[in-house]
Amino acid sequence: MNEYNGIILLALVGFAALAALLLVPVYRFLKREEKVAEAWTEDPYRPADESPEDDSTDGGGAPA
């Protein structure tokens, strides 16, 4: 059984490398699309009376 351990380990490492090679670009694409979708849609938790322009406050209170 000892002669097969190297082959098994090589197969596992190769499988993990192939999975990473194929899945990392898909993951990066989905993250990029998620950011585009967030920029495109409105925030569902923003109060209705607050417009997107109100985000430009100086952090204290009234808009600048």
N, C-alpha and C positions, 0 to 999 in steps of 0.2 A: 504494500500500500504506500510505502514511502516514495516510490518512483513517480506516483501520480500527484503528489502534493505540489510540485512545481508547476505542473500543467494546470491544476485546479486554480492555483494562485494567479497564474498568468491569465487564465480565462476570466477570473473575477475582476482583475485589474483592467483588462482589455474591455470588458463589458462596461465597467464604470466610466472608463475614459470615453468610450463611444457614446454612452448615454449623456455625459456632460457635453460632448462635442455637438450633439444634436439638440439638447434641451436648452442650453445657455442662450443661443440666438432667439429661440422662441420666447424664453422668459424676458429677455431684453426688449423684444418687440412688444410683448403684452404690457410691460411697464411703461414704455413710451406711449402706447395707445391709451393707457389709463390716464396719463398726464394730459394728453390732448383732450380726452373726454371730460376731465375735471375742469379744464380751462373753457370748454365749450358749453357745459351745462351750468345752470345756476345752483347755488348752494341751497339745499332744501331747508336748512336751519336758519337762514338769514331772515330776520323779521321783514314783513311785507312793506313797512314804512321806511325801511333803510335801503337806500339806493347804493349801487356799487361805487359811486363816486364818494360816498361817505367814508371810505377806507383811508382817505388821505388826511387823517387827523394827525396832529402833532403829538398824540399820545396822552394829552392832558384832558381835553374836554371838547371845546368847540373846534369845528374844522378851521383850518388855516385860510 
